[in-house]
C-alpha cells in the first residue's frame, strides 16, 4: 500500500448524530450548529432551519492538501429525507463528495444511502465510488431485554447501490482513498482481552434460516487521516470491534505517525457493554490521545467516565450540526 498522505487541514461535518446540543460551550476548533446554519443561509433559528438528531452517525470529511480538497462521506445515517435536510441546513454540499465509505452493515449507517445516491446523481451527474465489503449484507437483528428478537431493516444490496448510481467497490481489503488522503481499514484484529463484541447481536443467512449469534460484527471498518502538525485522527463510527482494538490496529498500521484523536461511537451503552467501561478507560490511557470526541452509541455513562478520566481539555462530545476543524 502507498503511504498515507499528510493533509494540511481536515474539516469534519456531522450532519447526523444521536445528540442535539446547540447550547453547550465548545472548544475553539468546534463550530456549533447555530453558527453553521446561519452561515449556510438561515435567516432565523427555528425548528425548520436547525438539524434533527436521530439514532445513527454520518460524517462528511474534507481534507485539504495545498490548493486541492477531497471530500469523503463516511456513512449516511438511517433516513434519507432527514439526512438530506440536515445537510442542506448546514450547507454541507453532497455534489462534491468524491467517494463514500461505509463502516458496517447496519441500517442506522446505511438507511439513507439510496436517497443520498439519488441526490448526488441529480446534482453531480456522475457515478460515485461506494466502498463496502461482503460481510455487510447479512440480515441482522438483536435480542431485546424482553427476549424478543428484533430484526434490523435490511441494508441496500450492492445491486441496489449500483442501480442508484454508485460505483460499488465490494472488497474487504484495506485501501487508500482520494489521492491517498484517507485510509479505509480492513478487518480489525480482535486482540484486547475484554472487547468480545456485542452479545445481543444476531444474524441469519436468509429469512427462512435460524438466527445465529454474531457478536463480533467483523464487517466493521474505520477511517484514518494524517493531519500535519497533529498526527493520526481515527474515525470509528460504532467501534463494534472495541475502541481499544481499533486504536491498536491504527497504531500498528501507522507506527511512525502519532495518534492524535478519535471521533465516533464507542458502543459502550447497554447493560453488557457498560461493563466494559472501566477496562476501556484504563486501556485508553496508553494512547495519550489529545482529543476524544464521543458520538452516537457511546452512551452517557461512558461519556461521564471519559470526562472523569481525561478531562474537558481532551473530551469533546459530538452533536449533530457541529463542525470540527483540525
C-alpha positions in Angstrom: 0.0 0.0 0.0 1.2 3.5 -0.8 1.9 5.9 2.1 -1.0 7.8 3.6 -0.7 11.4 2.6 -0.3 14.1 5.2 -3.1 16.6 4.8 -2.8 20.3 5.7 -6.3 20.7 7.1 -9.3 18.4 7.9 -12.9 19.6 8.3 -15.4 17.2 9.9 -19.1 18.0 9.5 -21.6 16.0 11.5 -24.9 16.1 9.6 -26.3 13.1 11.6 -25.8 12.0 15.2 -27.9 10.9 18.1 -27.4 14.0 20.1 -28.5 17.6 19.6 -26.7 20.2 21.8 -26.6 23.7 20.4 -26.0 25.5 23.7 -23.1 23.9 25.5 -19.8 25.8 25.0 -17.4 24.3 22.5 -13.6 24.5 22.2 -12.1 26.8 19.6 -11.8 24.2 16.9 -15.5 23.2 17.0 -18.1 25.4 15.3 -21.6 24.8 16.8 -24.9 24.2 15.0 -26.3 27.7 15.4 -23.3 29.3 13.8 -23.2 26.8 11.0 -26.9 27.1 9.9 -26.7 30.9 10.0 -23.6 30.8 7.9 -25.4 28.4 5.5 -28.1 31.0 4.8 -30.7 30.7 7.5 -32.3 34.0 8.4 -33.6 32.8 11.7 -33.3 30.0 14.2 -36.3 27.7 14.1 -37.3 24.1 14.0 -37.1 24.0 10.3 -33.7 25.7 10.0 -32.0 23.5 12.6 -30.8 19.9 12.4 -32.7 16.9 13.7 -30.9 14.3 15.8 -31.6 10.6 15.1 -30.0 7.3 16.0 -27.0 6.9 13.7 -24.0 8.7 12.5 -22.8 10.3 9.3 -19.6 12.2 8.8 -18.5 14.5 5.9 -14.7 14.6 5.9 -13.0 17.3 3.8 -9.2 17.1 3.6 -7.1 19.8 2.1 -3.6 19.4 0.7 -2.1 22.6 -0.8 -4.8 24.1 -3.0 -6.7 20.8 -3.5 -9.6 19.4 -1.4 -11.1 16.0 -1.3 -14.4 15.1 0.4 -15.3 11.7 1.7 -18.8 10.7 3.1 -18.3 8.2 5.9 -21.8 6.6 6.4 -25.1 8.3 5.8 -27.3 7.7 8.8 -30.7 5.9 8.9 -33.2 8.0 6.9 -32.7 9.8 3.6 -35.1 12.7 4.0 -33.7 13.7 7.4 -30.1 13.3 6.4 -30.6 15.4 3.2 -32.5 18.1 5.1 -29.7 18.3 7.7 -27.0 18.6 5.0 -29.0 21.4 3.3 -29.5 23.3 6.6 -25.8 23.0 7.4 -24.6 24.0 3.9 -22.9 20.6 3.5 -22.9 20.0 -0.2 -23.0 16.4 -1.4 -22.4 17.4 -5.0 -18.6 17.5 -4.4 -18.4 14.2 -2.5 -15.8 12.2 -4.4 -16.4 8.8 -2.6 -18.5 7.1 0.0 -17.2 4.7 2.6 -19.5 2.6 4.7 -18.4 1.4 8.2 -20.6 -1.7 8.5 -23.9 -3.1 7.5 -26.4 -1.7 9.9 -29.5 0.4 9.0 -28.5 3.4 11.2 -25.5 3.9 9.0 -26.8 2.8 5.6 -30.5 3.5 5.6 -30.2 6.9 4.0 -27.7 5.7 1.3 -30.1 5.2 -1.6 -31.7 8.6 -1.2 -28.2 10.1 -0.9 -27.0 8.5 -4.1 -30.2 9.7 -5.9 -29.5 13.2 -4.7 -25.9 13.0 -5.8 -26.8 11.6 -9.2 -29.1 14.6 -9.8 -26.6 17.2 -8.7 -23.2 15.7 -9.5 -24.3 13.7 -12.6 -21.6 11.0 -12.2 -21.1 7.7 -10.6 -19.7 7.9 -7.1 -17.4 5.2 -5.7 -19.0 3.5 -2.8 -16.7 1.3 -0.7 -18.4 -1.6 1.1 -17.4 -5.2 2.0 -19.1 -8.5 1.5 -19.8 -9.0 5.2 -22.2 -6.1 5.4 -25.1 -7.8 3.6 -26.3 -10.4 6.0 -29.6 -10.0 7.7 -29.0 -8.6 11.2 -31.0 -8.4 14.4 -30.8 -8.0 18.1 -32.3 -9.8 21.1 -34.2 -7.3 23.2 -34.2 -7.2 27.0 -37.7 -8.9 26.8 -36.1 -11.9 24.9 -37.8 -11.0 21.7 -35.7 -10.8 18.5 -36.0 -7.5 16.7 -34.9 -7.8 13.0 -33.0 -4.9 11.6 -34.0 -3.1 8.4 -32.1 -4.7 5.5 -29.3 -2.5 4.1 -29.2 -1.8 0.4 -27.6 -4.6 -1.6 -24.6 -4.0 -3.9 -27.0 -4.3 -6.9 -29.3 -1.7 -5.4 -26.4 0.7 -4.8 -25.3 0.3 -8.4 -28.9 0.9 -9.6 -28.9 4.2 -7.8 -25.7 5.5 -9.3 -22.9 4.0 -7.1 -19.7 2.6 -8.5 -19.7 -0.3 -6.0 -16.3 -1.4 -4.7 -17.3 -4.5 -2.7 -14.0 -5.6 -1.2 -12.8 -6.4 2.4 -9.2 -5.2 2.0 -7.7 -2.0 3.4 -7.1 0.8 0.9 -6.2 4.4 0.5 -8.8 6.8 -0.9 -8.9 10.1 -2.7 -5.3 10.9 -3.6 -4.2 8.8 -0.6 -5.7 11.3 1.9 -7.9 8.7 3.6 -7.2 5.2 4.9 -10.1 2.8 5.0 -9.2 -0.2 7.2 -9.6 -3.9 6.5 -11.0 -6.3 9.2 -10.0 -5.0 12.6 -8.0 -7.6 14.6 -9.6 -8.5 17.9 -6.7 -8.7 20.3 -7.7 -6.9 23.6 -8.6 -9.2 26.5 -12.0 -7.7 27.2 -13.6 -6.5 24.0 -15.6 -9.5 22.9 -18.3 -7.9 20.9 -22.0 -7.3 21.3 -23.7 -10.3 22.9 -27.2 -9.4 21.9 -26.3 -9.2 18.1 -27.6 -11.8 15.7 -27.5 -12.6 12.0 -29.1 -15.0 9.6 -28.2 -16.1 6.0 -31.8 -15.9 4.7 -35.2 -15.1 6.1 -36.1 -18.8 6.3 -32.9 -19.6 8.2 -32.5 -19.5 12.0 -30.9 -16.6 13.8 -27.3 -17.2 14.8 -25.1 -15.3 17.3 -23.0 -12.6 15.6 -21.3 -10.7 18.5 -18.1 -9.7 16.6 -19.7 -7.8 13.6 -16.5 -8.4 11.6 -17.5 -6.2 8.7 -16.9 -3.0 10.6 -14.1 -0.7 9.3 -12.6 2.6 10.4 -11.1 5.6 8.5 -7.9 7.4 9.4 -6.4 10.7 8.3 -2.9 12.1 9.0 -3.2 15.8 9.8 0.0 17.8 9.5 1.3 19.0 12.9 -1.1 16.8 14.8 -0.9 13.2 13.8 -3.5 10.4 13.1 -7.2 11.1 13.5 -9.2 7.9 13.7 -12.9 7.8 12.8 -14.7 4.7 14.3 -18.4 5.3 13.9 -19.6 2.3 16.1 -16.5 0.6 17.4 -18.1 -2.9 17.5 -14.5 -4.2 17.5 -13.9 -2.2 20.6 -12.2 1.2 20.6 -9.0 -0.2 22.1 -8.8 -2.8 19.3 -9.4 0.0 16.8 -6.7 2.2 18.1 -4.2 -0.7 18.5 -4.9 -1.5 14.8 -4.3 2.1 13.8 -1.1 2.3 15.8 0.2 -0.9 14.2 -0.8 0.2 10.7 0.9 3.6 11.1 3.7 3.1 13.6 5.5 6.2 12.6 2.5 8.5 13.0 1.5 9.6 16.5 -2.1 9.0 17.4 -3.8 12.4 17.8 -7.5 11.7 18.4 -10.6 9.5 17.9 -14.1 10.5 16.8 -17.1 8.3 16.7 -19.4 5.9 18.6 -17.6 3.8 21.2 -20.6 1.5 21.7 -20.4 1.4 25.5 -24.2 1.7 26.0 -26.4 -1.1 27.2 -26.0 -3.4 30.2 -23.5 -5.8 28.6 -21.3 -3.1 27.0 -21.4 -0.8 30.1 -19.5 -3.5 32.0 -16.5 -2.7 29.7 -16.3 0.9 30.7 -13.7 0.6 33.4 -11.4 -1.6 31.3 -11.8 0.8 28.4 -10.9 3.8 30.4 -7.8 2.0 31.8 -6.6 0.9 28.4 -7.3 4.2 26.5 -4.6 5.9 28.6 -1.8 4.1 26.7 -2.6 6.1 23.6 -2.1 9.5 25.1 -4.8 11.0 22.8 -5.1 14.8 22.6 -8.7 14.6 21.5 -11.5 12.1 22.3 -14.8 13.0 20.5 -17.5 10.5 21.5 -20.7 10.3 19.5 -23.7 8.1 18.6 -23.6 4.9 20.6 -21.1 5.9 23.3 -23.8 6.4 26.0 -23.9 8.8 28.9 -22.3 6.5 31.4 -19.2 6.2 29.2 -19.2 9.9 28.4 -19.2 10.6 32.2 -16.3 8.1 32.7 -14.3 9.7 29.8 -14.7 13.2 31.2 -13.6 12.0 34.7 -10.7 10.0 33.3 -9.3 12.5 30.7 -11.0 15.9 31.4 -12.7 18.5 29.2 -9.4 19.5 27.5 -9.4 16.1 25.8 -13.0 15.0 25.7 -15.3 17.0 23.4 -18.8 15.3 22.9 -20.1 15.4 19.3 -23.5 16.7 18.4 -25.5 16.9 15.2 -24.7 20.1 13.2 -21.2 20.5 14.7 -18.1 21.2 12.6 -14.6 20.2 13.8 -11.6 21.8 12.1 -8.1 20.3 12.5 
